[in-house]
Amino acid sequence: MRRLLILLLFAITLLSGQIIGQDVNGDLFKIDNKTILKVYGSHYERGYAHGFLLAEEVKVEIEQFFILYVFSNDLDAYAQARTYFIENFTVERKYQDEIRGIFDGISDSDVGLFMREVDRDIEQEDILAFTGFTDLATCGLFNANANFGCSTLADWGRSTENDGELQGDLVVSRALDGHMEQIINQNHSLIVHFPSEEDETPWANICFPGMVSTFSCIGQHGVAAFQNFGGRNRITDEENLHPVMLAIRNGIEVYDVNGDDMYDPDDIRTAIESENSLTPWIVTAVDIESGIVIETNNENGTEVRNEENNTVIPNNNIAATNHYRVLYQLYACNRYANIADSLERDCQCNDRAQLEHT
């Protein structure tokens, strides 16, 4: 009888685990002390693996970076910003499912939901608002303390053909110019998605734990996108707002957003143009053959710069920075002026070398 009771208790334990938990569709490992997480399946399943395997890191980012650092330890300002996001921003159902998965994963982990510094449990609404943390931090509507003055330089083709390693391939230099709190750099992660949805393609997200949105990412077919802050911050339309970082993800993860039977930087352009952004951004979208810079803000919409109207620096190079913006008058930067001069000299030297060779 005692043996039967033990077996019965063991069976109940197994069944209970099946009822309250689920399979974790993810693999977590480190390379050179950098966290890499692979997640598989539906948006909910990928979110669950994200939350379960990075539970502590997600809580640290949302509590110590988003709530305490970005909002200067002003919990009232954060609460107002979170409410504003929930009431004014549209987030697709698939991402809501992923956020629910992250929350459930944290809840089922040994870490638990409680955030000590703010003396409460993490909520789904915290993870939801984190999808638009750059919008909330830079819109000027709240007591936010963050500077995301990043920029991007992309080079390919003619610009890299003489490099022994690249031989014409794409290279992207990313500068996070703003002051970045140590806690955010410590938890910088690479999350690689393998979707089960038929219209989605595998992609990699360089991000912070807890983010379902992205500002540095690349798709399986070689299209990459990088978000940079820039332009004039004027808000004239607060209807149907959408986080620009989710628009970027749509352009990367969904195969052929614009329906032209191609997967290229124009898909990022379409994804951003079709939404109403709250704050100004300059987004780089590139692949091995071409590159564009998408400037967008709430007041003036979207303007795209490509190699045809990129008169400042030579072809096969494109920079996303306020120094080259076209949606508004540029904001001069000596660093990028010097980069333009260097690129021009390099191209002239390459041209002379080719003429001498022929």
C-alpha positions in Angstrom: 0.0 0.0 0.0 2.8 2.4 0.9 4.5 1.8 -2.5 1.2 2.4 -4.2 0.8 5.7 -2.4 4.3 6.8 -3.5 3.6 5.9 -7.1 0.3 7.7 -6.9 1.9 10.8 -5.5 4.6 10.7 -8.2 2.0 10.4 -10.9 0.0 13.3 -9.5 3.2 15.4 -9.4 3.9 14.6 -13.1 0.3 15.5 -14.1 0.5 18.7 -12.0 3.6 19.7 -13.9 1.8 19.2 -17.2 -1.1 21.3 -16.1 0.7 24.3 -14.7 3.7 24.3 -17.0 4.7 23.5 -20.6 7.7 22.6 -22.7 10.4 25.3 -22.9 11.2 25.7 -26.6 14.5 27.4 -26.2 18.3 26.8 -25.8 20.4 29.2 -23.7 24.2 29.3 -23.8 27.1 31.8 -23.7 29.9 32.5 -26.1 32.7 34.8 -24.8 30.5 35.7 -21.9 27.7 36.9 -24.2 24.2 35.5 -23.7 22.7 33.8 -26.7 19.1 32.4 -26.6 17.5 30.4 -29.3 13.6 30.2 -29.2 11.3 28.1 -31.4 7.7 27.9 -32.2 4.7 30.2 -32.1 5.0 33.7 -30.6 3.6 32.5 -27.3 6.0 29.6 -27.2 9.0 31.8 -28.1 7.9 34.3 -25.5 7.5 31.5 -22.8 11.1 30.3 -23.5 12.3 33.9 -23.4 10.7 34.5 -20.0 11.5 31.1 -18.4 15.2 31.0 -19.4 16.0 34.7 -18.9 13.6 35.4 -16.0 16.0 37.2 -13.8 17.5 39.3 -16.6 14.0 40.4 -17.8 13.1 41.6 -14.3 16.5 43.4 -14.0 16.0 45.3 -17.3 12.4 46.3 -16.6 12.9 47.2 -13.0 16.4 48.7 -12.8 16.8 50.1 -16.3 13.3 50.9 -17.5 11.5 51.9 -14.4 14.3 53.2 -12.1 16.9 54.6 -14.6 14.9 55.8 -17.6 12.2 57.4 -15.3 14.7 58.7 -12.8 13.3 56.6 -10.0 10.0 58.5 -10.4 7.4 55.8 -10.1 4.5 58.2 -10.7 6.0 59.3 -14.0 6.6 55.7 -15.0 3.0 54.8 -14.2 1.7 57.7 -16.3 4.0 56.6 -19.2 2.8 53.0 -19.0 -0.9 54.1 -19.0 -0.2 56.4 -21.9 1.4 53.5 -23.9 -1.5 51.1 -23.2 -4.2 53.7 -24.1 -2.5 55.2 -27.2 -0.4 52.5 -28.8 -1.5 49.6 -31.0 0.4 46.4 -30.4 -0.4 43.4 -32.7 -2.1 40.4 -31.2 0.9 38.2 -32.0 3.2 40.4 -29.9 0.6 40.5 -27.1 0.7 36.6 -27.1 4.5 36.7 -27.0 4.4 39.1 -24.0 1.9 36.9 -22.3 4.4 34.0 -22.9 7.2 36.0 -21.3 5.1 36.7 -18.3 4.0 33.1 -17.9 7.6 31.9 -18.3 8.8 34.2 -15.5 5.9 33.1 -13.4 6.7 29.4 -13.9 10.4 29.8 -13.3 12.2 29.6 -9.9 12.9 33.3 -10.1 9.3 34.4 -9.4 7.6 37.7 -10.3 8.5 39.9 -7.3 10.7 43.0 -8.0 12.4 44.1 -4.8 13.4 47.6 -5.8 9.9 48.7 -6.6 8.2 46.4 -4.1 5.7 44.7 -6.3 5.4 41.9 -8.8 6.2 42.4 -12.5 3.1 42.7 -14.6 2.3 41.9 -18.3 1.7 45.7 -18.7 5.3 46.4 -17.8 6.6 44.0 -20.5 4.1 45.6 -22.9 5.3 49.1 -22.2 8.9 47.9 -22.6 8.2 47.3 -26.3 8.1 51.0 -26.7 10.7 52.1 -24.2 12.5 54.3 -26.6 9.3 56.1 -27.6 8.4 56.7 -23.9 11.9 57.8 -23.0 12.3 60.4 -25.7 8.9 61.8 -26.5 9.2 64.6 -23.9 5.8 63.9 -22.3 7.2 62.3 -19.1 10.0 62.7 -16.6 12.3 60.4 -18.6 16.1 60.4 -18.4 17.7 58.7 -21.4 19.8 59.6 -24.4 19.8 57.3 -27.4 22.0 59.3 -29.7 23.1 56.3 -31.8 24.2 56.2 -35.4 25.1 53.7 -38.1 27.4 53.5 -41.1 26.9 50.7 -43.6 29.4 49.8 -46.4 29.2 47.1 -49.1 30.2 46.4 -52.7 32.7 48.8 -54.1 33.5 50.1 -50.7 34.6 46.8 -49.3 35.8 44.9 -52.4 39.5 45.5 -51.7 39.2 44.2 -48.2 40.8 40.7 -48.0 38.1 39.4 -45.7 35.0 41.2 -46.8 35.6 41.2 -50.6 32.5 43.2 -51.3 30.3 41.9 -48.5 28.3 44.1 -46.2 29.8 45.5 -43.0 27.9 47.7 -40.5 29.4 50.0 -37.8 27.1 50.8 -35.0 27.7 53.6 -32.5 25.6 53.8 -29.4 26.5 57.4 -28.6 24.2 57.9 -25.7 25.0 57.3 -22.1 24.1 53.7 -21.4 23.6 52.5 -17.9 26.0 49.7 -16.9 23.1 47.3 -16.2 21.8 47.5 -19.8 25.3 46.6 -21.2 25.7 43.7 -18.8 22.5 42.1 -20.0 22.9 42.8 -23.8 21.8 39.5 -25.4 21.3 37.9 -28.8 17.9 36.2 -29.2 17.5 34.1 -32.3 13.9 33.4 -33.4 12.8 30.3 -35.3 9.1 31.0 -36.0 6.5 28.3 -36.7 4.2 30.8 -38.4 4.2 30.2 -42.2 4.6 33.9 -43.2 7.6 34.5 -40.9 11.3 33.8 -41.4 14.1 33.1 -38.8 15.9 36.2 -37.6 18.3 37.4 -34.9 17.6 40.2 -32.4 20.5 42.1 -30.6 18.5 43.3 -27.7 17.8 43.5 -24.0 16.0 40.7 -22.1 12.3 41.4 -22.0 12.1 43.1 -25.4 9.9 41.7 -28.1 10.7 44.7 -30.2 14.1 45.4 -31.8 16.6 48.1 -32.7 19.4 46.0 -34.1 18.5 42.9 -36.1 19.1 40.7 -39.1 16.9 38.2 -41.0 17.9 34.8 -42.4 18.0 36.2 -45.9 20.5 38.9 -45.1 18.4 42.0 -44.6 19.4 44.0 -41.5 17.9 47.0 -39.7 19.2 49.4 -37.1 17.3 52.1 -35.2 18.9 55.4 -34.5 17.5 58.5 -32.8 17.2 61.6 -34.8 15.1 64.4 -36.3 12.8 66.9 -34.8 10.5 65.8 -32.0 7.1 67.4 -32.7 3.9 65.5 -31.9 0.8 66.5 -34.0 -1.1 63.2 -34.3 -1.5 60.8 -31.3 -4.0 58.5 -33.1 -3.1 54.9 -33.7 0.4 55.2 -32.5 2.7 52.2 -33.0 6.2 51.4 -31.6 8.7 51.9 -34.4 10.8 49.0 -33.0 7.8 46.7 -33.7 7.5 48.1 -37.2 11.2 47.2 -37.7 10.5 43.7 -36.5 7.6 43.4 -38.8 9.8 44.3 -41.7 12.5 41.7 -40.7 10.4 38.8 -39.4 7.5 38.8 -41.9 8.6 37.6 -45.3 7.9 40.1 -48.1 5.9 42.8 -46.3 5.3 44.9 -49.4 4.2 42.0 -51.6 6.7 42.5 -54.4 8.0 38.9 -54.2 11.3 40.1 -52.8 12.8 40.3 -49.3 14.9 43.4 -49.2 15.4 46.8 -47.4 12.2 48.1 -49.0 10.2 45.8 -46.7 11.5 47.7 -43.7 10.5 50.9 -45.4 7.0 49.7 -46.0 6.6 48.4 -42.4 7.7 51.8 -41.0 5.7 54.0 -43.5 2.5 52.1 -42.8 2.5 53.1 -39.1 2.3 56.3 -37.1 5.4 56.8 -34.9 5.4 59.0 -31.8 9.0 60.1 -31.8 11.7 60.8 -34.5 13.9 58.0 -35.8 16.5 57.4 -38.5 16.5 53.7 -39.4 19.2 51.9 -41.5 17.9 49.0 -43.7 20.6 47.2 -45.7 21.5 43.9 -47.4 24.5 42.8 -49.4 23.4 44.7 -52.5 21.8 47.9 -51.4 21.0 50.2 -48.5 18.5 52.9 -47.5 18.0 55.2 -44.6 14.4 55.8 -43.4 13.7 59.0 -41.5 10.4 59.2 -39.8 8.7 61.4 -37.2 5.2 62.2 -36.0 5.0 65.6 -37.6 6.3 65.0 -41.2 5.9 61.3 -41.7 8.6 59.4 -43.6 11.4 60.3 -46.0 13.8 57.8 -47.5 17.4 58.4 -48.5 19.1 55.9 -50.9 22.2 55.9 -53.1 20.5 58.0 -55.7 19.8 61.0 -53.4 22.8 60.2 -51.1 25.0 63.0 -52.4 27.1 63.5 -49.3 29.2 60.3 -49.3 30.2 58.0 -52.2 28.1 55.1 -53.4 28.0 51.8 -51.5 28.2 53.7 -48.2 25.3 55.1 -46.3 25.1 56.7 -42.9 22.2 57.1 -40.5 22.9 60.2 -38.5 21.6 63.7 -38.0 24.6 64.9 -40.0 23.0 63.6 -43.2 19.3 63.8 -42.5 16.9 65.1 -45.2 13.5 65.2 -43.4 14.9 68.3 -41.6 17.9 70.5 -41.8 21.0 68.6 -40.9 22.7 68.9 -37.5 26.4 69.1 -38.3 28.8 66.6 -36.7 32.6 66.8 -37.3 33.0 63.1 -36.9 30.7 62.3 -39.8 32.1 65.1 -41.9 35.6 63.5 -41.4 34.2 60.1 -42.3 32.7 61.5 -45.5 36.1 63.0 -46.5 37.9 59.7 -45.7 35.4 57.7 -47.8 35.7 60.1 -50.7 39.5 59.9 -50.6 39.4 56.1 -50.4 37.1 55.9 -53.5 39.4 58.3 -55.5 42.4 56.1 -54.5 40.5 53.0 -55.6 39.6 54.6 -58.9 43.2 55.6 -59.6 44.4 52.1 -58.7 41.9 50.5 -61.1 42.9 52.8 -63.9 46.6 52.1 -63.4 45.8 48.3 -63.3 44.0 48.4 -66.6 
